[in-house]
Amino acid sequence: MYDEDELADIREAREDWESETRDPTRERFGERKDRFATVSNLEVDDLYTPNDVAGVDYEEDLGFPGEFPFTRGPYPTMYRGRTWTMRQFAGFGTAEETNDRFHFLVENGQTGLSTAFDMPSLMGKDSDDPLSDGEVGKEGVAVDTLRDMEILFDGIDVGEVSTSFTINPSAPVIYAMYVALADQQGVPREEIRGTLQNDMLKEFIAQKEWVIPPAPSLDMVTDTVEFAAEQTPKFHPISVSGYHIREAGSTAVQELAFTLADGFAYVEDALERGMDIDTVAPLLSFFFNSHNSIFEEVAKFRAARRIYARVMEEWYDAEDDASKRLKFHTQTAGQSLTAQQPLNNIVRVTIQALAGVLGGTQSLHTNSFDEALALPGEEAVRVALRTQQIIAEESGAADVIDPLGGSFFVESLTDEVEAEAMAYIEEIREMGDGSVRDGVLAGIDEGYFHREIQGASYEYQERVEEGEEIVVGVNKYTMEEDTRPDILTVDEDTQDRQLERLAAVKDERDDEAVEAALDDVRAAVEAGENVMPSLVEAVKAYATMGEIMDVFAEEHGTYRETVGVV
Protein backbone atom coordinates (compact mmCIF):
# COMPACT_ATOMS: atom_id res chain seq x y z
CA MET A 1 0.00 0.00 0.00
CA TYR A 2 3.09 2.20 0.17
CA ASP A 3 5.97 2.46 -2.33
CA GLU A 4 9.55 1.67 -1.35
CA ASP A 5 10.66 5.29 -1.18
CA GLU A 6 7.83 6.15 1.24
CA LEU A 7 8.63 3.13 3.40
CA ALA A 8 12.33 4.07 3.48
CA ASP A 9 11.44 7.59 4.56
CA ILE A 10 9.19 6.24 7.31
CA ARG A 11 11.92 3.86 8.53
CA GLU A 12 14.38 6.72 8.71
CA ALA A 13 11.88 8.95 10.49
CA ARG A 14 11.16 6.21 13.02
CA GLU A 15 14.86 5.78 13.76
CA ASP A 16 15.10 9.52 14.37
CA TRP A 17 12.08 9.42 16.66
CA GLU A 18 13.54 6.51 18.63
CA SER A 19 16.91 8.13 19.18
CA GLU A 20 15.81 11.71 19.67
CA THR A 21 12.41 11.45 21.32
CA ARG A 22 11.60 8.02 22.68
CA ASP A 23 14.93 6.85 24.09
CA PRO A 24 15.66 9.95 26.19
CA THR A 25 12.18 9.71 27.71
CA ARG A 26 12.56 5.97 28.31
CA GLU A 27 15.94 6.49 30.00
CA ARG A 28 14.54 9.20 32.23
CA PHE A 29 11.24 7.64 33.27
CA GLY A 30 11.51 3.96 32.29
CA GLU A 31 8.59 1.80 31.21
CA ARG A 32 6.05 -0.17 33.21
CA LYS A 33 7.41 -3.53 32.06
CA ASP A 34 10.53 -4.97 30.49
CA ARG A 35 8.34 -6.77 27.98
CA PHE A 36 4.79 -6.21 26.72
CA ALA A 37 2.68 -9.10 25.39
CA THR A 38 -0.89 -10.22 24.79
CA VAL A 39 -2.71 -12.66 27.08
CA SER A 40 -1.44 -15.40 24.74
CA ASN A 41 2.11 -14.07 25.18
CA LEU A 42 2.56 -12.69 21.68
CA GLU A 43 5.08 -9.90 22.15
CA VAL A 44 3.94 -6.47 21.00
CA ASP A 45 6.12 -3.57 19.92
CA ASP A 46 5.70 -0.05 21.24
CA LEU A 47 4.73 1.45 17.89
CA TYR A 48 3.54 0.20 14.51
CA THR A 49 4.04 1.96 11.18
CA PRO A 50 3.37 1.25 7.50
CA ASN A 51 6.57 -0.82 7.46
CA ASP A 52 4.84 -3.40 9.64
CA VAL A 53 2.16 -3.91 6.99
CA ALA A 54 4.32 -3.43 3.92
CA GLY A 55 3.47 -6.92 2.69
CA VAL A 56 -0.30 -6.45 2.87
CA ASP A 57 -2.08 -6.49 -0.48
CA TYR A 58 -5.34 -4.64 0.12
CA GLU A 59 -7.49 -6.51 -2.40
CA GLU A 60 -5.98 -9.95 -1.73
CA ASP A 61 -5.67 -9.74 2.05
CA LEU A 62 -8.40 -7.33 3.13
CA GLY A 63 -10.91 -6.61 0.41
CA PHE A 64 -14.33 -5.24 1.29
CA PRO A 65 -17.02 -6.46 3.71
CA GLY A 66 -19.11 -9.25 2.24
CA GLU A 67 -16.44 -10.08 -0.35
CA PHE A 68 -13.58 -12.59 -0.45
CA PRO A 69 -11.51 -13.09 1.68
CA PHE A 70 -14.06 -11.63 4.15
CA THR A 71 -11.34 -10.25 6.46
CA ARG A 72 -13.39 -7.10 6.97
CA GLY A 73 -16.66 -8.90 7.67
CA PRO A 74 -18.92 -11.62 6.24
CA TYR A 75 -21.72 -9.27 5.17
CA PRO A 76 -21.70 -6.01 3.18
CA THR A 77 -23.51 -3.81 5.72
CA MET A 78 -22.66 -5.67 8.95
CA TYR A 79 -24.24 -3.97 12.00
CA ARG A 80 -25.48 -0.99 9.98
CA GLY A 81 -28.10 -3.43 8.66
CA ARG A 82 -28.89 -5.09 11.98
CA THR A 83 -26.89 -5.75 15.10
CA TRP A 84 -25.54 -9.12 16.11
CA THR A 85 -27.90 -11.63 17.73
CA MET A 86 -27.87 -11.18 21.49
CA ARG A 87 -27.99 -14.78 22.61
CA GLN A 88 -27.67 -15.23 26.38
CA PHE A 89 -26.99 -18.75 27.66
CA ALA A 90 -29.80 -19.97 29.95
CA GLY A 91 -30.78 -23.19 31.61
CA PHE A 92 -31.19 -24.57 35.13
CA GLY A 93 -33.48 -26.82 37.12
CA THR A 94 -36.52 -28.16 35.35
CA ALA A 95 -37.97 -27.25 31.96
CA GLU A 96 -40.56 -25.00 33.66
CA GLU A 97 -37.89 -22.88 35.37
CA THR A 98 -35.83 -22.51 32.21
CA ASN A 99 -38.96 -21.64 30.22
CA ASP A 100 -39.53 -18.81 32.70
CA ARG A 101 -35.95 -17.59 32.16
CA PHE A 102 -36.43 -17.76 28.37
CA HIS A 103 -39.50 -15.54 28.60
CA PHE A 104 -37.67 -13.15 30.98
CA LEU A 105 -34.82 -12.76 28.48
CA VAL A 106 -37.11 -12.24 25.49
CA GLU A 107 -39.07 -9.62 27.43
CA ASN A 108 -35.78 -7.81 28.18
CA GLY A 109 -34.80 -7.60 24.53
CA GLN A 110 -32.86 -10.80 23.84
CA THR A 111 -33.05 -11.76 20.18
CA GLY A 112 -32.09 -15.44 20.30
CA LEU A 113 -32.31 -18.31 22.79
CA SER A 114 -29.36 -20.40 23.99
CA THR A 115 -29.92 -23.54 26.03
CA ALA A 116 -27.69 -24.97 28.76
CA PHE A 117 -28.24 -28.60 29.79
CA ASP A 118 -27.47 -30.38 33.03
CA MET A 119 -24.65 -32.90 33.22
CA PRO A 120 -26.83 -36.04 32.93
CA SER A 121 -28.41 -34.69 29.72
CA LEU A 122 -25.00 -33.70 28.36
CA MET A 123 -23.71 -37.22 28.98
CA GLY A 124 -26.76 -38.99 27.59
CA LYS A 125 -28.03 -40.19 30.97
CA ASP A 126 -31.60 -40.12 32.25
CA SER A 127 -32.39 -38.30 35.48
CA ASP A 128 -33.22 -41.62 37.17
CA ASP A 129 -29.83 -43.15 36.34
CA PRO A 130 -27.79 -43.78 39.52
CA LEU A 131 -24.93 -41.72 38.05
CA SER A 132 -27.28 -38.71 37.76
CA ASP A 133 -28.03 -38.53 41.46
CA GLY A 134 -27.22 -35.06 42.80
CA GLU A 135 -26.59 -33.55 39.34
CA VAL A 136 -30.13 -33.21 37.99
CA GLY A 137 -30.83 -29.61 36.96
CA LYS A 138 -27.72 -28.31 38.72
CA GLU A 139 -25.79 -26.64 35.89
CA GLY A 140 -28.43 -26.60 33.19
CA VAL A 141 -31.90 -27.85 32.38
CA ALA A 142 -32.76 -31.53 32.67
CA VAL A 143 -34.17 -33.01 29.44
CA ASP A 144 -35.07 -36.70 29.50
CA THR A 145 -37.85 -36.94 26.92
CA LEU A 146 -39.77 -34.95 24.35
CA ARG A 147 -42.15 -33.99 27.19
CA ASP A 148 -39.40 -31.83 28.71
CA MET A 149 -38.76 -30.16 25.35
CA GLU A 150 -42.49 -29.40 25.01
CA ILE A 151 -42.48 -27.64 28.39
CA LEU A 152 -39.16 -25.90 27.72
CA PHE A 153 -40.66 -24.13 24.68
CA ASP A 154 -44.18 -23.64 26.01
CA GLY A 155 -45.49 -20.34 24.62
CA ILE A 156 -42.52 -20.01 22.25
CA ASP A 157 -43.03 -20.43 18.51
CA VAL A 158 -40.01 -22.35 17.22
CA GLY A 159 -40.75 -20.97 13.77
CA GLU A 160 -40.16 -17.42 15.04
CA VAL A 161 -37.10 -17.80 17.26
CA SER A 162 -33.53 -18.96 16.63
CA THR A 163 -32.39 -21.39 19.31
CA SER A 164 -28.90 -22.61 20.17
CA PHE A 165 -28.30 -25.91 21.98
CA THR A 166 -25.01 -26.36 23.81
CA ILE A 167 -24.77 -30.13 23.89
CA ASN A 168 -22.44 -32.65 22.28
CA PRO A 169 -22.48 -36.47 22.83
CA SER A 170 -26.28 -36.53 22.94
CA ALA A 171 -26.74 -33.63 20.51
CA PRO A 172 -28.44 -35.75 17.80
CA VAL A 173 -31.15 -36.71 20.33
CA ILE A 174 -31.80 -33.08 21.30
CA TYR A 175 -31.87 -32.15 17.60
CA ALA A 176 -34.41 -34.93 16.99
CA MET A 177 -36.55 -33.57 19.84
CA TYR A 178 -36.48 -30.05 18.38
CA VAL A 179 -37.49 -31.37 14.96
CA ALA A 180 -40.28 -33.39 16.58
CA LEU A 181 -41.41 -30.28 18.49
CA ALA A 182 -41.55 -28.30 15.24
CA ASP A 183 -43.67 -31.07 13.75
CA GLN A 184 -46.01 -30.82 16.76
CA GLN A 185 -46.31 -27.04 16.43
CA GLY A 186 -46.99 -27.32 12.70
CA VAL A 187 -43.80 -25.45 11.80
CA PRO A 188 -42.30 -26.66 8.50
CA ARG A 189 -38.92 -28.24 9.14
CA GLU A 190 -37.30 -26.06 6.52
CA GLU A 191 -38.25 -22.97 8.56
CA ILE A 192 -36.72 -23.84 11.93
CA ARG A 193 -33.59 -21.86 12.76
CA GLY A 194 -30.89 -22.41 15.31
CA THR A 195 -27.59 -24.06 16.07
CA LEU A 196 -26.56 -27.37 17.57
CA GLN A 197 -23.11 -27.37 19.13
CA ASN A 198 -22.55 -31.05 18.30
CA ASP A 199 -18.75 -30.65 18.08
CA MET A 200 -17.42 -34.01 19.21
CA LEU A 201 -13.83 -33.49 18.02
CA LYS A 202 -13.54 -30.55 20.40
CA GLU A 203 -14.80 -32.78 23.22
CA PHE A 204 -11.93 -35.22 22.76
CA ILE A 205 -9.49 -32.31 22.49
CA ALA A 206 -10.63 -30.12 25.38
CA GLN A 207 -14.01 -30.39 27.12
CA LYS A 208 -14.01 -34.16 27.64
CA GLU A 209 -17.72 -34.97 27.50
CA TRP A 210 -18.07 -38.13 25.47
CA VAL A 211 -19.94 -41.44 25.28
CA ILE A 212 -18.63 -43.43 22.30
CA PRO A 213 -15.16 -43.29 20.67
CA PRO A 214 -14.03 -40.53 18.26
CA ALA A 215 -14.62 -42.23 14.88
CA PRO A 216 -18.26 -43.30 15.50
CA SER A 217 -18.88 -39.96 17.21
CA LEU A 218 -17.77 -38.27 13.99
CA ASP A 219 -20.17 -40.52 12.04
CA MET A 220 -23.07 -39.28 14.19
CA VAL A 221 -22.09 -35.66 13.60
CA THR A 222 -22.04 -36.22 9.85
CA ASP A 223 -25.46 -37.86 10.09
CA THR A 224 -26.84 -34.61 11.50
CA VAL A 225 -25.17 -32.59 8.73
CA GLU A 226 -26.66 -34.81 6.05
CA PHE A 227 -30.11 -34.70 7.66
CA ALA A 228 -29.98 -30.92 8.10
CA ALA A 229 -29.08 -30.37 4.45
CA GLU A 230 -32.17 -32.32 3.43
CA GLN A 231 -34.68 -31.42 6.15
CA THR A 232 -33.68 -28.25 8.06
CA PRO A 233 -31.51 -26.11 5.76
CA LYS A 234 -31.80 -23.00 7.98
CA PHE A 235 -30.55 -24.89 11.03
CA HIS A 236 -26.80 -25.19 11.69
CA PRO A 237 -26.09 -28.80 12.77
CA ILE A 238 -22.58 -28.01 14.07
CA SER A 239 -21.09 -25.10 15.95
CA VAL A 240 -17.37 -25.78 15.70
CA SER A 241 -16.26 -24.63 19.09
CA GLY A 242 -12.96 -23.04 19.96
CA TYR A 243 -14.50 -21.61 23.10
CA HIS A 244 -13.83 -24.69 25.20
CA ILE A 245 -10.35 -25.11 23.75
CA ARG A 246 -9.52 -21.63 25.03
CA GLU A 247 -11.22 -22.31 28.37
CA ALA A 248 -8.98 -25.38 28.73
CA GLY A 249 -5.96 -23.07 28.63
CA SER A 250 -4.96 -22.68 24.98
CA THR A 251 -3.57 -19.53 23.44
CA ALA A 252 -5.61 -17.50 20.97
CA VAL A 253 -3.57 -18.98 18.11
CA GLN A 254 -4.14 -22.55 19.30
CA GLU A 255 -7.84 -21.86 19.75
CA LEU A 256 -8.08 -20.57 16.19
CA ALA A 257 -5.96 -23.31 14.62
CA PHE A 258 -7.53 -26.27 16.40
CA THR A 259 -11.06 -24.95 15.83
CA LEU A 260 -10.55 -24.45 12.10
CA ALA A 261 -8.85 -27.85 11.85
CA ASP A 262 -11.91 -29.45 13.44
CA GLY A 263 -14.13 -27.59 10.98
CA PHE A 264 -12.09 -28.81 8.02
CA ALA A 265 -12.25 -32.35 9.44
CA TYR A 266 -16.06 -32.22 9.46
CA VAL A 267 -16.01 -30.92 5.88
CA GLU A 268 -13.79 -33.78 4.74
CA ASP A 269 -15.98 -36.39 6.45
CA ALA A 270 -19.10 -34.99 4.79
CA LEU A 271 -17.38 -34.92 1.41
CA GLU A 272 -16.40 -38.55 1.84
CA ARG A 273 -20.07 -39.25 2.56
CA GLY A 274 -20.76 -37.92 -0.95
CA MET A 275 -22.08 -34.48 -0.05
CA ASP A 276 -21.26 -31.40 -2.14
CA ILE A 277 -18.95 -28.79 -0.63
CA ASP A 278 -21.35 -25.95 -1.46
CA THR A 279 -24.11 -27.81 0.38
CA VAL A 280 -22.03 -28.69 3.44
CA ALA A 281 -20.06 -25.51 4.10
CA PRO A 282 -22.98 -23.07 4.52
CA LEU A 283 -24.38 -25.30 7.28
CA LEU A 284 -21.31 -24.84 9.46
CA SER A 285 -21.09 -22.21 12.17
CA PHE A 286 -18.24 -21.46 14.56
CA PHE A 287 -17.99 -20.48 18.21
CA PHE A 288 -15.06 -18.51 19.60
CA ASN A 289 -13.92 -17.20 22.95
CA SER A 290 -13.23 -13.50 23.49
CA HIS A 291 -10.57 -12.81 26.11
CA ASN A 292 -9.06 -9.68 27.63
CA SER A 293 -6.45 -8.71 24.99
CA ILE A 294 -8.84 -6.72 22.86
CA PHE A 295 -6.56 -6.29 19.83
CA GLU A 296 -5.42 -9.92 19.85
CA GLU A 297 -9.04 -11.04 19.82
CA VAL A 298 -9.97 -8.69 16.96
CA ALA A 299 -6.96 -9.97 15.01
CA LYS A 300 -7.98 -13.57 15.72
CA PHE A 301 -11.50 -13.05 14.39
CA ARG A 302 -10.28 -11.29 11.25
CA ALA A 303 -7.61 -13.96 10.61
CA ALA A 304 -10.23 -16.69 11.12
CA ARG A 305 -12.36 -15.38 8.26
CA ARG A 306 -9.38 -15.01 5.93
CA ILE A 307 -7.94 -18.48 6.60
CA TYR A 308 -11.33 -20.13 6.25
CA ALA A 309 -12.14 -18.40 2.96
CA ARG A 310 -8.80 -19.30 1.40
CA VAL A 311 -8.78 -22.91 2.59
CA MET A 312 -12.35 -23.57 1.50
CA GLU A 313 -11.52 -22.28 -1.97
CA GLU A 314 -8.02 -23.71 -2.41
CA TRP A 315 -8.28 -27.07 -0.62
CA TYR A 316 -11.94 -28.00 -1.06
CA ASP A 317 -12.86 -26.21 -4.32
CA ALA A 318 -15.75 -24.28 -2.82
CA GLU A 319 -17.36 -21.95 -5.36
CA ASP A 320 -20.25 -20.23 -3.60
CA ASP A 321 -19.46 -17.22 -1.41
CA ALA A 322 -21.66 -18.76 1.27
CA SER A 323 -19.22 -21.67 1.48
CA LYS A 324 -16.26 -19.36 2.07
CA ARG A 325 -17.98 -17.00 4.52
CA LEU A 326 -17.11 -17.93 8.10
CA LYS A 327 -19.88 -17.00 10.54
CA PHE A 328 -19.39 -17.26 14.26
CA HIS A 329 -20.86 -16.83 17.71
CA THR A 330 -18.75 -15.32 20.49
CA GLN A 331 -18.88 -15.82 24.24
CA THR A 332 -16.86 -13.76 26.67
CA ALA A 333 -14.14 -15.64 28.55
CA GLY A 334 -15.46 -17.66 31.46
CA GLN A 335 -11.94 -18.48 32.64
CA SER A 336 -11.20 -14.77 33.07
CA LEU A 337 -13.98 -14.29 35.64
CA THR A 338 -12.88 -14.05 39.25
CA ALA A 339 -14.68 -14.90 42.49
CA GLN A 340 -12.70 -12.08 44.10
CA GLN A 341 -14.30 -8.66 43.63
CA PRO A 342 -16.91 -10.12 41.24
CA LEU A 343 -18.17 -6.70 40.08
CA ASN A 344 -14.82 -6.31 38.29
CA ASN A 345 -16.12 -8.98 35.93
CA ILE A 346 -18.58 -6.47 34.46
CA VAL A 347 -15.62 -4.48 33.14
CA ARG A 348 -13.85 -7.58 31.84
CA VAL A 349 -16.98 -8.75 30.05
CA THR A 350 -17.50 -5.30 28.49
CA ILE A 351 -13.97 -5.29 27.05
CA GLN A 352 -14.37 -8.83 25.75
CA ALA A 353 -17.79 -8.11 24.25
CA LEU A 354 -16.44 -5.00 22.54
CA ALA A 355 -13.65 -7.12 21.03
CA GLY A 356 -16.25 -9.49 19.60
CA VAL A 357 -18.18 -6.60 18.07
CA LEU A 358 -15.07 -4.90 16.67
CA GLY A 359 -14.07 -8.30 15.28
CA GLY A 360 -17.40 -8.76 13.49
CA THR A 361 -19.20 -11.52 15.41
CA GLN A 362 -22.66 -12.68 14.27
CA SER A 363 -24.00 -13.40 17.74
CA LEU A 364 -22.77 -12.78 21.25
CA HIS A 365 -23.19 -14.08 24.77
CA THR A 366 -21.93 -11.92 27.62
CA ASN A 367 -21.12 -13.74 30.86
CA SER A 368 -22.73 -12.58 34.08
CA PHE A 369 -20.52 -11.10 36.79
CA ASP A 370 -21.46 -13.81 39.33
CA GLU A 371 -20.69 -16.84 37.15
CA ALA A 372 -17.39 -17.58 38.91
CA LEU A 373 -19.55 -18.33 41.94
CA ALA A 374 -22.71 -20.04 40.68
CA LEU A 375 -25.40 -20.03 38.03
CA PRO A 376 -26.16 -16.38 37.19
CA GLY A 377 -28.95 -14.58 39.00
CA GLU A 378 -31.54 -12.41 37.24
CA GLU A 379 -29.87 -9.08 38.09
CA ALA A 380 -26.51 -10.31 36.82
CA VAL A 381 -28.10 -11.66 33.63
CA ARG A 382 -29.84 -8.33 33.03
CA VAL A 383 -26.55 -6.43 33.44
CA ALA A 384 -24.86 -8.83 31.00
CA LEU A 385 -27.58 -8.29 28.41
CA ARG A 386 -27.60 -4.52 28.97
CA THR A 387 -23.83 -4.53 28.34
CA GLN A 388 -24.48 -5.72 24.79
CA GLN A 389 -27.32 -3.27 24.32
CA ILE A 390 -25.18 -0.32 25.47
CA ILE A 391 -22.41 -1.34 23.07
CA ALA A 392 -24.96 -1.61 20.26
CA GLU A 393 -26.95 1.52 20.98
CA GLU A 394 -24.59 3.96 22.71
CA SER A 395 -20.93 3.25 21.91
CA GLY A 396 -20.88 3.80 18.15
CA ALA A 397 -18.93 0.55 17.72
CA ALA A 398 -21.73 -0.85 15.54
CA ASP A 399 -21.85 2.16 13.22
CA VAL A 400 -18.69 1.53 11.17
CA ILE A 401 -17.75 -1.73 9.48
CA ASP A 402 -14.40 -3.12 10.66
CA PRO A 403 -13.44 0.12 12.45
CA LEU A 404 -9.95 -1.17 13.33
CA GLY A 405 -9.20 -2.24 9.77
CA GLY A 406 -6.15 -0.40 8.47
CA SER A 407 -4.61 -0.03 11.93
CA PHE A 408 -0.92 -0.78 11.51
CA PHE A 409 -0.99 -2.73 14.77
CA VAL A 410 -4.17 -4.70 14.08
CA GLU A 411 -3.20 -5.57 10.49
CA SER A 412 0.27 -6.68 11.61
CA LEU A 413 -1.18 -8.75 14.45
CA THR A 414 -3.79 -10.27 12.10
CA ASP A 415 -1.00 -11.39 9.78
CA GLU A 416 0.98 -12.85 12.70
CA VAL A 417 -1.99 -14.76 14.10
CA GLU A 418 -2.86 -16.05 10.62
CA ALA A 419 0.68 -17.28 9.97
CA GLU A 420 1.00 -19.06 13.32
CA ALA A 421 -2.45 -20.65 13.04
CA MET A 422 -1.76 -21.89 9.52
CA ALA A 423 1.50 -23.46 10.72
CA TYR A 424 -0.52 -25.50 13.24
CA ILE A 425 -3.12 -26.48 10.64
CA GLU A 426 -0.45 -27.62 8.20
CA GLU A 427 1.19 -29.68 10.96
CA ILE A 428 -2.13 -31.38 11.72
CA ARG A 429 -2.67 -32.02 8.02
CA GLU A 430 0.76 -33.65 7.78
CA MET A 431 -0.13 -35.90 10.74
CA GLY A 432 -2.99 -37.18 8.61
CA ASP A 433 -0.90 -37.64 5.44
CA GLY A 434 -2.72 -34.82 3.67
CA SER A 435 -6.07 -35.23 5.46
CA VAL A 436 -7.02 -32.75 8.17
CA ARG A 437 -9.68 -35.18 9.41
CA ASP A 438 -7.20 -38.02 9.82
CA GLY A 439 -4.71 -35.62 11.37
CA VAL A 440 -7.22 -34.49 13.99
CA LEU A 441 -8.15 -38.10 14.83
CA ALA A 442 -4.46 -39.02 15.05
CA GLY A 443 -3.78 -35.99 17.22
CA ILE A 444 -6.56 -37.06 19.60
CA ASP A 445 -5.22 -40.62 19.83
CA GLU A 446 -1.63 -39.47 20.35
CA GLY A 447 -2.43 -36.76 22.92
CA TYR A 448 -1.06 -34.00 20.66
CA PHE A 449 -3.77 -31.47 21.44
CA HIS A 450 -3.67 -32.15 25.17
CA ARG A 451 0.08 -31.55 25.28
CA GLU A 452 -0.11 -28.30 23.33
CA ILE A 453 -2.92 -26.89 25.46
CA GLN A 454 -1.41 -28.09 28.73
CA GLY A 455 1.89 -26.40 27.90
CA ALA A 456 0.19 -23.10 27.11
CA SER A 457 -1.96 -23.26 30.23
CA TYR A 458 1.03 -23.97 32.47
CA GLU A 459 3.04 -21.15 30.93
CA TYR A 460 0.17 -18.67 31.46
CA GLN A 461 -0.31 -19.70 35.08
CA GLU A 462 3.41 -19.28 35.70
CA ARG A 463 3.17 -15.69 34.46
CA VAL A 464 0.25 -15.06 36.79
CA GLU A 465 2.08 -16.58 39.76
CA GLU A 466 5.17 -14.48 39.03
CA GLY A 467 3.11 -11.30 38.66
CA GLU A 468 4.04 -10.86 35.02
CA GLU A 469 0.37 -11.28 34.06
CA ILE A 470 -1.81 -9.04 36.24
CA VAL A 471 -5.26 -10.23 37.30
CA VAL A 472 -6.89 -7.34 39.13
CA GLY A 473 -8.24 -8.39 42.50
CA VAL A 474 -6.32 -11.69 42.44
CA ASN A 475 -2.60 -10.93 42.30
CA LYS A 476 -2.80 -7.13 42.48
CA TYR A 477 -5.20 -4.60 44.03
CA THR A 478 -6.52 -7.26 46.39
CA MET A 479 -8.73 -6.63 49.40
CA GLU A 480 -10.32 -8.46 52.29
CA GLU A 481 -13.83 -9.45 51.27
CA ASP A 482 -16.63 -11.94 51.63
CA THR A 483 -16.61 -13.96 48.42
CA ARG A 484 -19.90 -15.65 49.31
CA PRO A 485 -22.55 -13.18 48.17
CA ASP A 486 -26.18 -14.04 47.53
CA ILE A 487 -26.22 -16.40 44.55
CA LEU A 488 -28.77 -18.36 42.58
CA THR A 489 -29.37 -21.85 43.95
CA VAL A 490 -31.32 -24.69 42.42
CA ASP A 491 -34.20 -25.92 44.59
CA GLU A 492 -33.40 -29.13 46.44
CA ASP A 493 -36.65 -30.67 45.19
CA THR A 494 -35.71 -30.14 41.52
CA GLN A 495 -34.49 -33.72 41.16
CA ASP A 496 -37.62 -35.14 42.79
CA ARG A 497 -39.89 -33.15 40.46
CA GLN A 498 -37.91 -34.24 37.41
CA LEU A 499 -38.00 -37.89 38.48
CA GLU A 500 -41.76 -37.68 38.98
CA ARG A 501 -42.25 -36.34 35.44
CA LEU A 502 -39.96 -38.99 33.94
CA ALA A 503 -41.82 -41.74 35.78
CA ALA A 504 -45.15 -40.36 34.57
CA VAL A 505 -43.97 -40.30 30.95
CA LYS A 506 -42.80 -43.91 31.22
CA ASP A 507 -46.17 -44.95 32.69
CA GLU A 508 -48.19 -43.15 30.01
CA ARG A 509 -46.23 -44.06 26.86
CA ASP A 510 -46.77 -47.09 24.63
CA ASP A 511 -43.93 -49.44 25.63
CA GLU A 512 -44.26 -51.55 22.50
CA ALA A 513 -43.97 -48.46 20.32
CA VAL A 514 -40.88 -47.41 22.27
CA GLU A 515 -39.22 -50.78 21.81
CA ALA A 516 -40.04 -50.81 18.11
CA ALA A 517 -38.60 -47.33 17.70
CA LEU A 518 -35.41 -48.26 19.57
CA ASP A 519 -35.09 -51.36 17.38
CA ASP A 520 -35.23 -49.09 14.33
CA VAL A 521 -32.43 -46.95 15.78
CA ARG A 522 -30.43 -50.10 16.50
CA ALA A 523 -30.96 -51.36 12.96
CA ALA A 524 -29.80 -48.04 11.48
CA VAL A 525 -26.66 -48.07 13.61
CA GLU A 526 -25.83 -51.67 12.70
CA ALA A 527 -26.41 -51.01 8.99
CA GLY A 528 -24.31 -47.83 8.99
CA GLU A 529 -27.31 -45.79 7.85
CA ASN A 530 -28.14 -42.20 8.82
CA VAL A 531 -29.65 -42.47 12.30
CA MET A 532 -31.51 -39.15 12.35
CA PRO A 533 -34.85 -40.30 10.83
CA SER A 534 -35.11 -43.14 13.34
CA LEU A 535 -34.11 -40.80 16.20
CA VAL A 536 -36.96 -38.42 15.37
CA GLU A 537 -39.45 -41.28 15.48
CA ALA A 538 -37.95 -42.63 18.71
CA VAL A 539 -38.32 -39.32 20.56
CA LYS A 540 -41.87 -38.97 19.24
CA ALA A 541 -42.59 -42.31 20.95
CA TYR A 542 -41.14 -40.74 24.15
CA ALA A 543 -38.07 -42.93 24.27
CA THR A 544 -35.72 -41.40 26.80
CA MET A 545 -32.34 -39.81 26.28
CA GLY A 546 -30.63 -42.66 28.14
CA GLU A 547 -32.47 -45.41 26.28
CA ILE A 548 -31.44 -43.96 22.93
CA MET A 549 -27.79 -43.30 23.86
CA ASP A 550 -27.49 -46.82 25.28
CA VAL A 551 -28.14 -48.15 21.77
CA PHE A 552 -25.01 -46.40 20.50
CA ALA A 553 -22.93 -47.51 23.48
CA GLU A 554 -24.03 -51.12 22.92
CA GLU A 555 -22.90 -50.99 19.28
CA HIS A 556 -19.63 -49.04 19.61
CA GLY A 557 -18.61 -49.43 23.24
CA THR A 558 -17.90 -46.40 25.36
CA TYR A 559 -14.81 -44.26 24.89
CA ARG A 560 -13.87 -44.87 28.52
CA GLU A 561 -13.77 -48.61 27.79
CA THR A 562 -11.68 -48.18 24.64
CA VAL A 563 -8.98 -46.25 26.52
CA GLY A 564 -9.01 -48.65 29.44
CA VAL A 565 -11.00 -46.59 31.95
CA VAL A 566 -14.15 -48.20 33.36
Secondary structure, 3 states (H helix, E strand, C coil): CCCHHHHHHHHHHHHHHHHHHHHHHHHHHCCCCCCCECCCCCECCCCCCHHHHCCCCHHHHHCCCCCCCCCCCCCCCHHHCCCCEEEEEECCECHHHHHHHHHHHHHCCCCEEEEEECHHHHCCCCCCCHHHCCCCCCCCECCCCHHHHHHHCCCCCCCCCEEEEECCCCHHHHHHHHHHHHHHHCCCHHHCEEEECCCHHHHHHHHCCCCCCHHHHHHHHHHHHHHHHHHCCCEECEEEECHHHHHCCCCHHHHHHHHHHHHHHHHHHHHHCCCCHHHHHHHEEEEEEECCCHHHHHHHHHHHHHHHHHHHHHCCCCCCHHHHCCCEEEEECHHHCCCCCCCHHHHHHHHHHHHHHHCCCCEEECCCCCCCCCCCCHHHHHHHHHHHHHHHHCCCCCCCCCCCCCCHHHHHHHHHHHHHHHHHHHHHHHHCCCCHHHHHHHHHHHCHHHHHHHHHHHHHHHHHHCCCCCCECCCECCCCCCCCCCCCCCCCCHHHHHHHHHHHHHHHCCHHHHHHHHHHHHHHHHHCCCCHHHHHHHHHCCCCHHHHHHHHHHHHCCHHHHCCCC
